[in-house]
């Protein structure tokens, strides 16, 4: 995360192809893929960083986005739901966001997905982040979404489960446990 154009360009030199996006938007808004030598690099970075006054996220491009998508995994009180959705970009777009036309495919969490969740789950719980959506591309955690963790409708529709009910069951259990300690 940076607003320095030179730091981003150094990152691009190292990784050859990167993803840049603002921290203040969602749903695929203003996400760019920049390849080394792209003549639009300067203008994209000037626009996104507002001439180096706003921070943006920079990530190495992960090619699995094209075939396996951007996986959304939901965690409730630090524990992952058994299933997630992979948001597969359309043929003419690089963004794995349903709001811009990606399609949802269901999946059962892999061992790697479970490992990632085990690494971050306790810290999410410690911080009181009860309902979180993480994004995984390939083998890499790319985002932790705490303000708008979408995907439960799609998971429910594909797997015939009620993630909302799971959420409330865990919440009610937590509330009952707190009341019993009083």
Contact map, one row per residue, 1 for C-alpha under 8 A:
11100000000000000000000000000000000000000000000000000011110000000000000000000000000000000000000000000000000000000000000000000000000000000000000000000000000000000000000000000000000000
11110011000000000000000000000000000000000000000000000011110000000000000000000000000000000000000000000000000000000000000000000000000000000000000000000000000000000000000000000000000000
11111001000000000000000000000000000000000000000010011111000000000000000000000000000000000000000000000000000000000000000000000000000000000000000000000000000000000000000000000000000000
01111111000000000000000000000000000000000000000010010000000000000000000000000000000000000000000000000000000000000000000000000000000000000000000000000000000000000000000000000000000000
00111111100000000000000000000000000000000000110010010000000000000000000000000000000000000000000000000000000000000000000000000000000000000000000000000000000000000000000000000000000000
00011111110000000000000000000000000000000000000000000000000000000000000000000000000000000000000000000000000000000000000000000000000000000000000000000000000000000000000000000000000000
01011111111000000000000000000000000000000000000000000000000000000000000000000000000000000000000000000000000000000000000000000000000000000000000000000000000000000000000000000000000000
01111111111100000000000000000000000000000000000000000000010000000000000000000000000000000000000000000000000000000000000000000000000000000000000000000000000000000000000000000000000000
00001111111110000000000000000000000000000000000000000000000000000000000000000000000000000000000000000000000000000000000000000000000000000000000000000000000000000000000000000000000000
00000111111111000000000000000000000000000000000000000000000000000000000000000000000000000000000000000000000000000000000000000000000000000000000000000000000000000000000000000000000000
00000011111111100100000000000000000000000000000000000000000000000000000000000000000000000000000000000000000000000000000000000000000000000000000000000000000000000000000000000000000000
00000001111111111100000000000000011100000000000000000000000000000000000000000000000000000000000000000000000000000000000000000000000000000000000000000000000000000000000000000000000000
00000000111111110000000000000000000100000000000000000000000000000000000000000000000000000000000000000000000000000000000000000000000000000000000000000000000000000000000000000000000000
00000000011111110000000000000000000000000000000000000000000000000000000000000000000000000000000000000000000000000000000000000000000000000000000000000000000000000000000000000000000000
00000000001111111100000000000000000000000000000000000000000110000000000000000000000000000000000000000000000000000000000000000000000000000000000000000000000000000000000000000000000000
00000000000111111100000000000000001100000000000000000000000000000000000000000000000000000000000000000000000000000000000000000000000000000000000000000000000000000000000000000000000000
00000000000100111110000000000000111100000000000000000000000110000000000000000000000000000000000000000000000000000000000000000000000000000000000000000000000000000000000000000000000000
00000000001100111111000000000000111000000000000000000000011110000000000000000000000000000000000000000000000000000000000000000000000000000000000000000000000000000000000000000000000000
00000000000000001111100000000011110000000000000000000000111110000000000000000000000000000000000000000000000000000000000000000000000000000000000000000000000000000000000000000000000000
00000000000000000111110000000011110000000000000000000001111000000000000000000000000000000000000000000000000000000000000000000000000000000000000000000000000000000000000000000000000000
00000000000000000011111000000111000000000000000100000001110000000000000000000000000000000000000000000000000000000000000000000000000000000000000000000000000000000000000000000000000000
00000000000000000001111110000110000000000000000110000011100000000000000000000000000000000000000000000000000000000000000000000000000000000000000000000000000000000000000000000000000000
00000000000000000000111110000000000000000000000000000011100000000000000000000000000000000000000000000000000000000000000000000000000000000000000000000000000000000000000000000000000000
00000000000000000000011111000000000000000000000000000000000000000000000000000000000000000000000000000000000000000000000000000000000000000000000000000000000000000000000000000000000000
00000000000000000000011111111100000000000000000000000000000000000000000000000000000000000000000000000000000000000000000000000000000000000000000000000000000000000000000000000000000000
00000000000000000000000111111000000000000000000000000000000000000000000000000000000000000000000000000000000000000000000000000000000000000000000000000000000000000000000000000000000000
00000000000000000000000011111000000000000000000000000000000000000000000000000000000000000000000011110000000000000000000000000000000000000000000000000000000000000000000000000000000000
00000000000000000000000011111110000000000000000000000000000000000000000000000000000000000000001110110000000000000000000000000000000000000000000000000000000000000000000000000000000000
00000000000000000000000011111110000000000000000000000000000000000000000000000000000000000000000000000000000000000000000000000000000000000000000000000000000000000000000000000000000000
00000000000000000000110010011111000000000000000100000000000000000000000000000000000000000000000000000000000000000000000000000000000000000000000000000000000000000000000000000000000000
00000000000000000011110000011111100000000000000000000000000000000000000000000000000000000000001000000000000000000000000000000000000000000000000000000000000000000000000000000000000000
00000000000000000011100000000111110000000001000000000000000000000000000000000000000000000000000000000000000000000000000000000000000000000000000000000000000000000000000000000000000000
00000000000000001111000000000011111000000000000000000000000010000000000000000000000000000000010000000000000000000000000000000000000000000000000000000000000000000000000000000000000000
00000000000100001111000000000001111101001000000000000000000000000000000000000000000000000000000000000000000000000000000000000000000000000000000000000000000000000000000000000000000000
00000000000100011100000000000000111111000000000000000000000000000000000000000000000000000000000000000000000000000000000000000000000000000000000000000000000000000000000000000000000000
00000000000110011000000000000000011111000000000000000000000000000000000000000000000000000000000000000000000000000000000000000000000000000000000000000000000000000000000000000000000000
00000000000000000000000000000000001111101000000000000000000000000000000000000000000000000000000000000000000000000000000000000000000000000000000000000000000000000000000000000000000000
00000000000000000000000000000000011111111000000000000000000000000000000000000000000000000000000000000000000000000000000000000000000000000000000000000000000000000000000000000000000000
00000000000000000000000000000000000011111100000000000000000000000000000000000000000000000000000000000000000000000000000000000000000000000000000000000000000000000000000000000000000000
00000000000000000000000000000000000001111111000000000000000000000000000000000000000000000000000000000000000000000000000000000000000000000000000000000000000000000000000000000000000000
00000000000000000000000000000000010011111111100000000000000000000000000000000000000000000000000000000000000000000000000000000000000000000000000000000000000000000000000000000000000000
00000000000000000000000000000000000000111111110000000000000000000000000000000000000000000000000000000000000000000000000000000000000000000000000000000000000000000000000000000000000000
00000000000000000000000000000000000000011111111000000000000000000000000000000000000000000000000000000000000000000000000000000000000000000000000000000000000000000000000000000000000000
00000000000000000000000000000001000000011111111100000000000000000000000000000000000000000000000000000000000000000000000000000000000000000000000000000000000000000000000000000000000000
00001000000000000000000000000000000000001111111111100000000000000000000000000000000000000000000000000000000000000000000000000000000000000000000000000000000000000000000000000000000000
00001000000000000000000000000000000000000111111111110000000000000000000000000000000000000000000000000000000000000000000000000000000000000000000000000000000000000000000000000000000000
00000000000000000000000000000000000000000011111111100000000000000000000000000000000000000000000000000000000000000000000000000000000000000000000000000000000000000000000000000000000000
00000000000000000000110000000100000000000001111111100101000000000000000000000000000000000000000000000000000000000000000000000000000000000000000000000000000000000000000000000000000000
00111000000000000000010000000000000000000000111111111111000000000000000000000000000000000000000000000000000000000000000000000000000000000000000000000000000000000000000000000000000000
00000000000000000000000000000000000000000000111111111100000000000000000000000000000000000000000000000000000000000000000000000000000000000000000000000000000000000000000000000000000000
00000000000000000000000000000000000000000000111111111100000000000000000000000000000000000000000000000000000000000000000000000000000000000000000000000000000000000000000000000000000000
00111000000000000000000000000000000000000000010011111110000000000000000000000000000000000000000000000000000000000000000000000000000000000000000000000000000000000000000000000000000000
00100000000000000000000000000000000000000000000011111110000000000000000000000000000000000000000000000000000000000000000000000000000000000000000000000000000000000000000000000000000000
00100000000000000000000000000000000000000000000111111111000000000000000000000000000000000000000000000000000000000000000000000000000000000000000000000000000000000000000000000000000000
11100000000000000000011000000000000000000000000010011111100000000000000000000000000000000000000000000000000000000000000000000000000000000000000000000000000000000000000000000000000000
11100000000000000001111000000000000000000000000110000111110000000000000000000000000000000000000000000000000000000000000000000000000000000000000000000000000000000000000000000000000000
11000000000000000011111000000000000000000000000000000011111000000000000000000000000000000000000000000000000000000000000000000000000000000000000000000000000000000000000000000000000000
11000001000000000111100000000000000000000000000000000001111100000000000000000000000000000000000000000000000000000000000000000000000000000000000000000000000000000000000000000000000000
00000000000000000111000000000000000000000000000000000000111110000000000000000000000000000000000000000000000000000000000000000000000000000000010000000000000000000000000000000000000000
00000000000000101110000000000000000000000000000000000000011111000000000000000000000000000000000000000000000000000000000000000000000000000000000000000000000000000000000000000000000000
00000000000000101110000000000000100000000000000000000000001111100000000000000000000000000000000000000000000000000000000000000000000000000000000000000000000000000000000000000000000000
00000000000000000000000000000000000000000000000000000000000111111000000000000000000000000000000000000000000000000000000000000000000000001100000000000000000000000000000000000000000000
00000000000000000000000000000000000000000000000000000000000011111110000000000000000000000000000000000000000000000000000000000000000000000100000000000000000000000000000000000000000000
00000000000000000000000000000000000000000000000000000000000001111111100000000000000000000000000000000000000000000000000000000000000000001100000000000000000000000000000000000000000000
00000000000000000000000000000000000000000000000000000000000001111111110000000000000000011000010100000000000000000000000000000000000000001100000000000000000000000000000000000000000000
00000000000000000000000000000000000000000000000000000000000000111111100000000000000000011000010000000000000000000000000000000000000000000000000000000000000000000000000000000000000000
00000000000000000000000000000000000000000000000000000000000000111111100000000000000000010000000000000000000000000000000000000000000000000000000000000000000000000000000000000000000000
00000000000000000000000000000000000000000000000000000000000000011111111000000000000001010000000000000000000000000000000000000000000000001100000000000000000000000000000000000000000000
00000000000000000000000000000000000000000000000000000000000000011111111000000000000001111000000100000000000000000000000000000000000000001000000000000000000000000000000000000000000000
00000000000000000000000000000000000000000000000000000000000000001001111100000000000001110000000110000000000000000000000000000000000000111000000000000000000000000000000000000000000000
00000000000000000000000000000000000000000000000000000000000000000001111110000000000111100000000000000000000000000000000000000000000001111000000000000000000000000000000000000000000000
00000000000000000000000000000000000000000000000000000000000000000000011111000000000111100000000000000000000000000000000000000000000011110000000000000010000000000000000000000000000000
00000000000000000000000000000000000000000000000000000000000000000000001111100001101110000000000000000000000000000000000000000000000011110000000000000000000000000000000000000000000000
00000000000000000000000000000000000000000000000000000000000000000000000111110001100100000000000000000000000000000000000000000000001111000000000000001011000000000000000000000000000000
00000000000000000000000000000000000000000000000000000000000000000000000011111111100000000000000000000000000000000000100010000000011111000000000000000000000000000000000000000000000000
00000000000000000000000000000000000000000000000000000000000000000000000001111111100000000000000000000000000000000000000000000000011100000000000000000000000000000000001001000000000000
00000000000000000000000000000000000000000000000000000000000000000000000000111110000000000000000000000000000000000000000010011001111000000000000000000000000000000000000001000000000000
00000000000000000000000000000000000000000000000000000000000000000000000000111111000000000000000000000000000000000000100111111000110000000000000000000000000000000000000000000000000000
00000000000000000000000000000000000000000000000000000000000000000000000000111111100000000000000000000000000000000000110010000000000000000000000000000000000000000000000000000000000000
00000000000000000000000000000000000000000000000000000000000000000000000011110111110000000000000000000000000000000100100010000000000000000000000000000000000000000000000000000000000000
00000000000000000000000000000000000000000000000000000000000000000000000011110011111100000000000000000000000000000000000000000000000000000000000000000000000000000010000000000000000000
00000000000000000000000000000000000000000000000000000000000000000000000000000001111100000000000000000000000110000000000000000000000000000000000000000000000000000000000000000000000000
00000000000000000000000000000000000000000000000000000000000000000000000010000000111110000000000000000000011110000000000000000000000000000000000000000000001000100000000000000000000000
00000000000000000000000000000000000000000000000000000000000000000000001111000000111111000000000000000000011110000000000000000000000000000000000000000010001000000000000000000000000000
00000000000000000000000000000000000000000000000000000000000000000000001110000000001111100000000000000001111000000000000000000000000000000000000000000010011000000000000000000000000000
00000000000000000000000000000000000000000000000000000000000000000001111100000000000111110000000000000001111000000000000000000000000000000000000000000000000000000000000000000000000000
00000000000000000000000000000000000000000000000000000000000000000000111100000000000011111000000111000111100000000000000000000000000000000000000000000000000000000000000000000000000000
00000000000000000000000000000000000000000000000000000000000000001111110000000000000001111100000110000111100000000000000000000000000000000000000000000000000000000000000000000000000000
00000000000000000000000000000000000000000000000000000000000000001100100000000000000000111111111110001110000000000000000000000000000000000000000000000000000000000000000000000000000000
00000000000000000000000000000000000000000000000000000000000000000000000000000000000000011111111000001110000000000000000000000000000000000000000000000000000000000000000000000000000000
00000000000000000000000000000000000000000000000000000000000000000000000000000000000000001111110000000000000000000000000000000000000000000000000000000000000000000000000000000000000000
00000000000000000000000000000000000000000000000000000000000000000000000000000000000000001111110000000000000000000000000000000000000000000000000000000000000000000000000000000000000000
00000000000000000000000000000000000000000000000000000000000000000000000000000000000000001111111000000000000000000000000000000000000000000000000000000000000000000000000000000000000000
00000000000000000000000000000000100000000000000000000000000000001100000000000000000000001111111100000000000000000000000000000000000000000000000000000000000000000000000000000000000000
00000000000000000000000000010010000000000000000000000000000000000000000000000000000000001100111110010100000000000000000000000000000000000000000000000000000000000000000000000000000000
00000000000000000000000000010000000000000000000000000000000000001000110000000000000000111000011111010100000000000000000000000000000000000000000000000000000000000000000000000000000000
00000000000000000000000000110000000000000000000000000000000000000000010000000000000000111000001111111100000000000000000000000000000000000000000000000000000000000000000000000000000000
00000000000000000000000000100000000000000000000000000000000000000000000000000000000000100000000111111111000000000000000000000000000000000000000000000000000000000000000000000000000000
00000000000000000000000000110000000000000000000000000000000000000000000000000000000000000000000011111100000000000000000000000000000000000000000000000000000000000000000000000000000000
00000000000000000000000000110000000000000000000000000000000000000000000000000000000000000000001111111100000000000000000000000000000000000000000000000000000000000000000000000000000000
00000000000000000000000000000000000000000000000000000000000000000000000000000000000000001100000011111110000000000000000000000000000000000000000000000000000000000000000000000000000000
00000000000000000000000000000000000000000000000000000000000000000000000000000000000000111100001111111111000000000000000000000000000000000000000000000000000000000000000000000000000000
00000000000000000000000000000000000000000000000000000000000000000000000000000000000000111100000001001111100000000000000000000000000000000000000000000000000000000000000000000000000000
00000000000000000000000000000000000000000000000000000000000000000000000000000000000011110000000001000111110000000000000000000000000000000000000000000000010000000000000000000000000000
00000000000000000000000000000000000000000000000000000000000000000000000000000000000011110000000000000011111000000000000000000000000000000000000000000000000001000000000000000000000000
00000000000000000000000000000000000000000000000000000000000000000000000000000000001111000000000000000001111100000000000000000000000000000000000000000000001001100000000000000000000000
00000000000000000000000000000000000000000000000000000000000000000000000000000000001111000000000000000000111110000000000000000000000000000000000000000000000000000000000000000000000000
00000000000000000000000000000000000000000000000000000000000000000000000000000000011100000000000000000000011111000000000000000000000000000000000000000000000000000000000000000000000000
00000000000000000000000000000000000000000000000000000000000000000000000000000000011100000000000000000000001111111100000000000000000000000000000000000000000000000000000000000000000000
00000000000000000000000000000000000000000000000000000000000000000000000000000000000000000000000000000000000111111100000000000000000000000000000000000000000000000000000000000000000000
00000000000000000000000000000000000000000000000000000000000000000000000000000000000000000000000000000000000011111110000000000000000000000000000000000000000000000000000000000000000000
00000000000000000000000000000000000000000000000000000000000000000000000000000000000000000000000000000000000011111111000000000000000000000010000000000000000000000000000000000000000000
00000000000000000000000000000000000000000000000000000000000000000000000000000000000000000000000000000000000011111111100000000000000000010010000000000000000000000000000000000000000000
00000000000000000000000000000000000000000000000000000000000000000000000000000001000000000000000000000000000011111111110000000000000000000000000000000000000000000000000000000000000000
00000000000000000000000000000000000000000000000000000000000000000000000000000000000000000000000000000000000000111111111000000000000000000000000000000000000000000000000000000000000000
00000000000000000000000000000000000000000000000000000000000000000000000000000000000000000000000000000000000000011111111100000000000000000000100000000000000000000000000000000000000000
00000000000000000000000000000000000000000000000000000000000000000000000000100111000000000000000000000000000000001111111110000000000000000000000000000000000000000000000000000000000000
00000000000000000000000000000000000000000000000000000000000000000000000000000010000000000000000000000000000000000111111111000000000000000000000000000000000000000000000000000000000000
00000000000000000000000000000000000000000000000000000000000000000000000000000000000000000000000000000000000000000011111111000000000000000000000000000000000000000000000000000000000000
00000000000000000000000000000000000000000000000000000000000000000000000000000100000000000000000000000000000000000001111111110000000000000000000000000000000000000000000000000000000000
00000000000000000000000000000000000000000000000000000000000000000000000000101111000000000000000000000000000000000000111111111000000000000000000000000000000000000000000000000000000000
00000000000000000000000000000000000000000000000000000000000000000000000000000100000000000000000000000000000000000000011111111100000000000000000000000000000000000000000000000000000000
00000000000000000000000000000000000000000000000000000000000000000000000000000100000000000000000000000000000000000000000111111110000000000000000000000000000000000000000000000000000000
00000000000000000000000000000000000000000000000000000000000000000000000000001100000000000000000000000000000000000000000111111111110000000000000000000000000000000000000000000000000000
00000000000000000000000000000000000000000000000000000000000000000000000000001100000000000000000000000000000000000000000011111111110000000000000000000000000000000000000000000000000000
00000000000000000000000000000000000000000000000000000000000000000000000000000000000000000000000000000000000000000000000001111111100000000000000000000000000000000000000000000000000000
00000000000000000000000000000000000000000000000000000000000000000000000000000000000000000000000000000000000000000000000000111111100000000000000000000000000000000000000000000000000000
00000000000000000000000000000000000000000000000000000000000000000000000000001000000000000000000000000000000000000000000000011111110000000000000000000000000000000000000000000000000000
00000000000000000000000000000000000000000000000000000000000000000000000000001100000000000000000000000000000000000000000000011111111100000000000001000000000000000000000000000000000000
00000000000000000000000000000000000000000000000000000000000000000000000000111100000000000000000000000000000000000000000000011001111100000000000000000000000000000000000000000000000000
00000000000000000000000000000000000000000000000000000000000000000000000001111000000000000000000000000000000000000000000000000000111110000000000001001000000000000000001000000000000000
00000000000000000000000000000000000000000000000000000000000000000000000001110000000000000000000000000000000000000000000000000000111111000000000111101000000000000000000000000000000000
00000000000000000000000000000000000000000000000000000000000000000000000111100000000000000000000000000000000000000000000000000000001111100000000111011100000000000000000000000000000000
00000000000000000000000000000000000000000000000000000000000000000000001111100000000000000000000000000000000000000000000000000000000111110000111110001000000000000000000000000000000000
00000000000000000000000000000000000000000000000000000000000000000000011110000000000000000000000000000000000000000000000000000000000011111000111110000000000000000000000000000000000000
00000000000000000000000000000000000000000000000000000000000000000000011110000000000000000000000000000000000000001000000000000000000001111111111000000000000000000000000000000000000000
00000000000000000000000000000000000000000000000000000000000001011001111000000000000000000000000000000000000000000000000000000000000000111111110000000000000000000000000000000000000000
00000000000000000000000000000000000000000000000000000000000001111001000000000000000000000000000000000000000000000000000000000000000000011111000000000000000000000000000000000000000000
00000000000000000000000000000000000000000000000000000000000000000000000000000000000000000000000000000000000000011000000000000000000000011111100000000000000000000000000000000000000000
00000000000000000000000000000000000000000000000000000000000000000000000000000000000000000000000000000000000000000000000000000000000000011111110000000000000000000000000000000000000000
00000000000000000000000000000000000000000000000000000000000000000000000000000000000000000000000000000000000000000001000000000000000001111011111100000000000000000000000000000000000000
00000000000000000000000000000000000000000000000000000000001000000000000000000000000000000000000000000000000000000000000000000000000001111001111100000000000000000000000000000000000000
00000000000000000000000000000000000000000000000000000000000000000000000000000000000000000000000000000000000000000000000000000000000001110000111110000000000000000000000000000000000000
00000000000000000000000000000000000000000000000000000000000000000000000000000000000000000000000000000000000000000000000000000000000111100000111111000000000000000000000000000000000000
00000000000000000000000000000000000000000000000000000000000000000000000000000000000000000000000000000000000000000000000000000000000111100000001111111000000000000000000000000000000000
00000000000000000000000000000000000000000000000000000000000000000000000000000000000000000000000000000000000000000000000000000000101110000000000111111000000000000000000000000000000000
00000000000000000000000000000000000000000000000000000000000000000000000000000000000000000000000000000000000000000000000000000000000100000000000011111000000000000000000000000000000000
00000000000000000000000000000000000000000000000000000000000000000000000000000000000000000000000000000000000000000000000000000000000010000000000011111100000000000000000000000000000000
00000000000000000000000000000000000000000000000000000000000000000000000001000000000000000000000000000000000000000000000000000000001111000000000011111110000000000000000000000000000000
00000000000000000000000000000000000000000000000000000000000000000000000000000000000000000000000000000000000000000000000000000000000010000000000000011111100000000000000000000000000000
00000000000000000000000000000000000000000000000000000000000000000000000101000000000110000000000000000000000000000000000000000000000000000000000000001111111000000000000000000000000000
00000000000000000000000000000000000000000000000000000000000000000000000001000000000000000000000000000000000000000000000000000000000000000000000000000111111100000111000000000000000000
00000000000000000000000000000000000000000000000000000000000000000000000000000000000000000000000000000000000000000000000000000000000000000000000000000111111110000010000000000000000000
00000000000000000000000000000000000000000000000000000000000000000000000000000000000010000000000000000001000000000000000000000000000000000000000000000011111111000000000000000000000000
00000000000000000000000000000000000000000000000000000000000000000000000000000000001110000000000000000000010000000000000000000000000000000000000000000011111111111010000000000000000000
00000000000000000000000000000000000000000000000000000000000000000000000000000000000000000000000000000000000000000000000000000000000000000000000000000001111111111110000000000000000000
00000000000000000000000000000000000000000000000000000000000000000000000000000000000000000000000000000000000000000000000000000000000000000000000000000000111111111000000000000000000000
00000000000000000000000000000000000000000000000000000000000000000000000000000000000000000000000000000000110000000000000000000000000000000000000000000000011111110000000000000000000000
00000000000000000000000000000000000000000000000000000000000000000000000000000000001000000000000000000000010000000000000000000000000000000000000000000000001111111000000000000000000000
00000000000000000000000000000000000000000000000000000000000000000000000000000000000000000000000000000000000000000000000000000000000000000000000000000000001111111100000000000000000000
00000000000000000000000000000000000000000000000000000000000000000000000000000000000000000000000000000000000000000000000000000000000000000000000000000000001110111110000000000000000000
00000000000000000000000000000000000000000000000000000000000000000000000000000000000000000000000000000000000000000000000000000000000000000000000000000001000100011111110000000000000000
00000000000000000000000000000000000000000000000000000000000000000000000000000000100000000000000000000000000000000000000000000000000000000000000000000001101100001111111000000000000000
00000000000000000000000000000000000000000000000000000000000000000000000000000000000000000000000000000000000000000000000000000000000000000000000000000001000000000111111100000000000000
00000000000000000000000000000000000000000000000000000000000000000000000000000000000000000000000000000000000000000000000000000000000000000000000000000000000000000111111110000000000000
00000000000000000000000000000000000000000000000000000000000000000000000000000000000000000000000000000000000000000000000000000000000000000000000000000000000000000111111111000000000000
00000000000000000000000000000000000000000000000000000000000000000000000000010000000000000000000000000000000000000000000000000000001000000000000000000000000000000011111111100000000000
00000000000000000000000000000000000000000000000000000000000000000000000000000000000000000000000000000000000000000000000000000000000000000000000000000000000000000001111111110000000000
00000000000000000000000000000000000000000000000000000000000000000000000000000000000000000000000000000000000000000000000000000000000000000000000000000000000000000000111111111000000000
00000000000000000000000000000000000000000000000000000000000000000000000000011000000000000000000000000000000000000000000000000000000000000000000000000000000000000000011111111100000000
00000000000000000000000000000000000000000000000000000000000000000000000000000000000000000000000000000000000000000000000000000000000000000000000000000000000000000000001111111110000000
00000000000000000000000000000000000000000000000000000000000000000000000000000000000000000000000000000000000000000000000000000000000000000000000000000000000000000000000111111111000000
00000000000000000000000000000000000000000000000000000000000000000000000000000000000000000000000000000000000000000000000000000000000000000000000000000000000000000000000011111111100000
00000000000000000000000000000000000000000000000000000000000000000000000000000000000000000000000000000000000000000000000000000000000000000000000000000000000000000000000001111111110000
00000000000000000000000000000000000000000000000000000000000000000000000000000000000000000000000000000000000000000000000000000000000000000000000000000000000000000000000000111111111000
00000000000000000000000000000000000000000000000000000000000000000000000000000000000000000000000000000000000000000000000000000000000000000000000000000000000000000000000000011111111100
00000000000000000000000000000000000000000000000000000000000000000000000000000000000000000000000000000000000000000000000000000000000000000000000000000000000000000000000000001111111110
00000000000000000000000000000000000000000000000000000000000000000000000000000000000000000000000000000000000000000000000000000000000000000000000000000000000000000000000000000111111111
00000000000000000000000000000000000000000000000000000000000000000000000000000000000000000000000000000000000000000000000000000000000000000000000000000000000000000000000000000011111111
00000000000000000000000000000000000000000000000000000000000000000000000000000000000000000000000000000000000000000000000000000000000000000000000000000000000000000000000000000001111111
00000000000000000000000000000000000000000000000000000000000000000000000000000000000000000000000000000000000000000000000000000000000000000000000000000000000000000000000000000000111111
00000000000000000000000000000000000000000000000000000000000000000000000000000000000000000000000000000000000000000000000000000000000000000000000000000000000000000000000000000000011111
